[in-house]
Amino acid sequence: MPKIVDPVARRRAVAQAVLSVAARHGLEHASLRNVAEEAGLAIGSVRHYFADHDELMTFTMRELSRRIGDRIRTHAERLLAPDGRTDRRAGTEELLAELLPLDEPRRQESALWLAFTTAALTRPELRPCAAEMQADLHALLSRVLYEAQRAGGLPDSMDIELESTRLAALLDGLTLQATLLPDRYPPKLLRQVLRRHLDALRSDS
């Protein structure tokens, strides 16, 4: 009998090949030929699952976004649906820390995401995914801060939308610097900066 191939699993495997090539050599080297070789497939097989290179890149960017989102969602569900024993302050810090390159897997993930978002400046097909990711991040931060305010952990007068934008900018900046200069921005420093910012939010009037 012919082997049954799960098309979703195969598309994700090809996307992983894109990420592997991009992590080693840069996104510009993720050609159909190089990706097919990385995935152990013929180019024709890759073309069977993706109409062209643009579709492959778009799918891969969304796959990367999905992986990041799934990991963050686990923390968000625990934080935003507390069972009475949840330490909201600690939970908030752990959720936000997932967005920082605190270890090698997350550092590589951050580098790949930066590569895709940079490519989106000149590749229109990637822009919707980049915009959705930023919108989802802003919505998540707004929800986290709003729930903290509602629970009494933040001042009632706080402008949640403004502080969400400020927090997103802090996380983006730390991620960029730590990805480019990991020796100057080690995990301990990243956590210290994040913790200082969260403490400052609680003390703002």
Rosetta blueprint (number, residue, H / E / L):
1 M L
2 P L
3 K L
4 I L
5 V L
6 D L
7 P H
8 V H
9 A H
10 R H
11 R H
12 R H
13 A H
14 V H
15 A H
16 Q H
17 A H
18 V H
19 L H
20 S H
21 V H
22 A H
23 A H
24 R H
25 H H
26 G L
27 L H
28 E H
29 H H
30 A L
31 S L
32 L H
33 R H
34 N H
35 V H
36 A H
37 E H
38 E H
39 A H
40 G L
41 L L
42 A L
43 I H
44 G H
45 S H
46 V H
47 R H
48 H H
49 Y H
50 F L
51 A L
52 D L
53 H H
54 D H
55 E H
56 L H
57 M H
58 T H
59 F H
60 T H
61 M H
62 R H
63 E H
64 L H
65 S H
66 R H
67 R H
68 I H
69 G H
70 D H
71 R H
72 I H
73 R H
74 T H
75 H H
76 A H
77 E H
78 R H
79 L H
80 L H
81 A L
82 P L
83 D L
84 G L
85 R L
86 T L
87 D L
88 R H
89 R H
90 A H
91 G H
92 T H
93 E H
94 E H
95 L H
96 L H
97 A H
98 E L
99 L L
100 L L
101 P L
102 L L
103 D L
104 E H
105 P H
106 R H
107 R H
108 Q H
109 E H
110 S H
111 A H
112 L H
113 W H
114 L H
115 A H
116 F H
117 T H
118 T H
119 A H
120 A L
121 L L
122 T L
123 R L
124 P H
125 E H
126 L H
127 R H
128 P H
129 C H
130 A H
131 A H
132 E H
133 M H
134 Q H
135 A H
136 D H
137 L H
138 H H
139 A H
140 L H
141 L H
142 S H
143 R H
144 V H
145 L H
146 Y H
147 E H
148 A H
149 Q H
150 R H
151 A L
152 G L
153 G L
154 L L
155 P L
156 D L
157 S L
158 M L
159 D L
160 I H
161 E H
162 L H
163 E H
164 S H
165 T H
166 R H
167 L H
168 A H
169 A H
170 L H
171 L H
172 D H
173 G H
174 L H
175 T H
176 L H
177 Q H
178 A H
179 T H
180 L H
181 L L
182 P L
183 D L
184 R L
185 Y L
186 P L
187 P H
188 K H
189 L H
190 L H
191 R H
192 Q H
193 V H
194 L H
195 R H
196 R H
197 H H
198 L H
199 D H
200 A H
201 L H
202 R H
203 S H
204 D L
205 S L
